[in-house]
């Protein structure tokens, strides 16, 4: 009937991608990354978005599924990306839906996502490859498997002496590589100077999230001689404005801020505040990396190695080469 609006379709599925080996960070060990994939269909096209949520906020797979069901009617009634920002707060569910809408808009218009997002034409970028916070002896063996990596991120545990050994082992094996360390909230304020000395002594280029979320004020006046990045401390645009003063670098993750739409706003706002940018990931598949790769074109540091750590690396082998990542046109959105 004339004037009838055909609703969009919305389907959601669970994924449980297993890692090739457990990933160890301060306080956690992950053997798999449960995630969801939202698919929004219209006029024969389907947009996809993958999200893993934010594990330390209880934003898990079931929470994401439940949240999407709460807004199913609005999504199927042709909700826009702008409207979605007001309908849901930053969370994994919004990320999945937002990214699905970006791809759908790209396919319907025939315009690549990067052009819709007004970012430079994507080029291959150096990405970090991550080492878990294993015992130093184990790291000595694992580092051999990253001979191709130009940039390495080493997870720390918040154990100053052992962490110093971890850093030393990696640096001895790879004196040529860019090296960053990620504490994942593991350190106490009293141990910051030991961390700073270890970082300076071994040529570390970035210290990420040394203290617990909520303890940012302890970083006031700390000058380790190495740039300090926020991860867990800054989730979204609001927290960026509240807490950016404590950090030199902001690690933007789409699961934290609720999608590419807010991530782009955060990137531009962080630049205006004089901060450097990093794009991170929650160890999802290549589908999760694709929108992050669009954002990465605006960033100083890129951490999009998630699929490389999966047990099944068949798709990963298509996007990583010579220590770099490139998500080709057509893998997500219009070519």
Secondary structure by P-SEA (a helix, b strand, c coil): cccbbbbbbbbbbcccccccccccccccccccccbbbbbbbcccbbbbbbbbccccccccaaaaaaaaaaaaaaaaacccaaaaaaaccccaaaaaaaaaaaaaaaaaaccccccccccccccbbbbbbbbccccaaaaaaaaaaaccccbbbbbbcccaaaaaaaaaaaaaaccccbbbbbccccccccaaaaaaaaaaaccccccccccccccccccccccccbbbbbccccccaaaaaaccccccbbbbbccccccaaaaaaaaaaaaaabbbbbbbccccccccaaaaaaaaccccccccccccccccaaaaaaccccccccccccccccc
